[in-house]
Amino acid sequence: MNYLKDALQATEEIEKNEKKLADTVEKQSGLLDVLIRPALTAEQNENLSLTLEVIISTVAECSFQVGYNSALQTFAEAAAVANPMIISEP
C-alpha cells in the first residue's frame, strides 16, 4: 500500500511543479509584454516570441524529465522495499 501512496505523492509533486512552471512563465511573459515588447519592432517581437517558445518548451521538457525520473526512482525504491529480492548463496 505504501507503493501506491508513494506513486500518488509523486504524481501530485509533478502536477504542482508543472503548475509552478506555468505560473512563472505567465508572470514573466506579462512583464515582458509591458517592459520590453513596446520598444521592439514587429520583426524583433516575432524573433523574441520564437526564441522564448523554444526556451520554454525546452525547460518544460527538462522539468518533466526530472520529475518523471524522480517518480520512477521513488516507484523503484518502493517496489524494492515491498518485494525484496532474496539472493541465494551457491
C-alpha positions in Angstrom: 0.0 0.0 0.0 2.9 2.3 0.6 3.9 1.9 -3.1 0.5 3.3 -4.1 0.8 6.1 -1.6 4.3 7.0 -3.0 3.0 6.9 -6.6 0.2 9.3 -5.8 2.5 11.6 -3.9 5.0 11.7 -6.8 2.1 12.4 -9.2 1.0 15.3 -7.0 4.5 16.7 -6.9 4.8 16.6 -10.7 1.5 18.3 -11.1 2.5 21.0 -8.5 5.8 21.6 -10.3 4.0 21.9 -13.7 1.6 24.5 -12.3 4.5 26.4 -10.7 6.3 26.5 -14.1 3.2 27.6 -15.9 2.5 30.4 -13.4 6.1 31.6 -13.6 6.1 31.6 -17.4 2.8 33.5 -17.3 4.1 36.2 -14.9 7.3 36.7 -16.8 5.5 36.9 -20.1 3.3 39.6 -18.7 6.4 41.6 -17.6 8.0 41.1 -21.0 4.9 42.4 -22.7 4.8 45.5 -20.6 8.5 46.3 -20.3 10.3 45.1 -23.5 7.9 44.4 -26.4 6.8 48.0 -26.9 10.4 49.0 -27.6 10.9 46.3 -30.3 10.0 46.3 -33.9 7.5 43.7 -35.2 10.3 41.6 -36.6 12.2 41.7 -33.3 9.0 40.8 -31.4 8.4 37.8 -33.7 12.0 36.6 -33.2 11.7 37.1 -29.4 8.5 35.0 -29.5 10.1 32.2 -31.4 13.2 32.2 -29.2 11.1 32.2 -26.0 8.9 29.4 -27.3 12.0 27.2 -27.8 13.4 28.1 -24.4 10.1 27.5 -22.6 9.4 24.2 -24.3 13.0 23.0 -23.6 12.7 24.0 -19.9 9.3 22.4 -19.6 10.6 19.1 -21.2 13.6 19.1 -18.9 11.4 19.8 -15.9 9.1 17.0 -16.9 12.0 14.5 -17.4 13.4 15.4 -13.9 10.0 14.9 -12.3 9.4 11.7 -14.3 12.8 10.3 -13.4 12.3 11.2 -9.7 8.9 9.5 -9.8 10.4 6.3 -11.4 13.1 6.3 -8.7 10.5 6.6 -6.0 8.5 3.8 -7.5 11.6 1.6 -7.9 12.6 2.2 -4.2 9.0 1.5 -3.0 8.9 -1.7 -5.1 12.3 -2.9 -3.8 11.1 -2.4 -0.2 7.8 -4.1 -0.9 9.3 -7.1 -2.7 13.0 -7.5 -1.7 14.9 -9.9 -3.8 16.2 -13.0 -2.0 19.7 -13.7 -3.0 20.6 -17.3 -2.5 24.2 -18.2 -1.9 25.6 -21.0 -4.2 
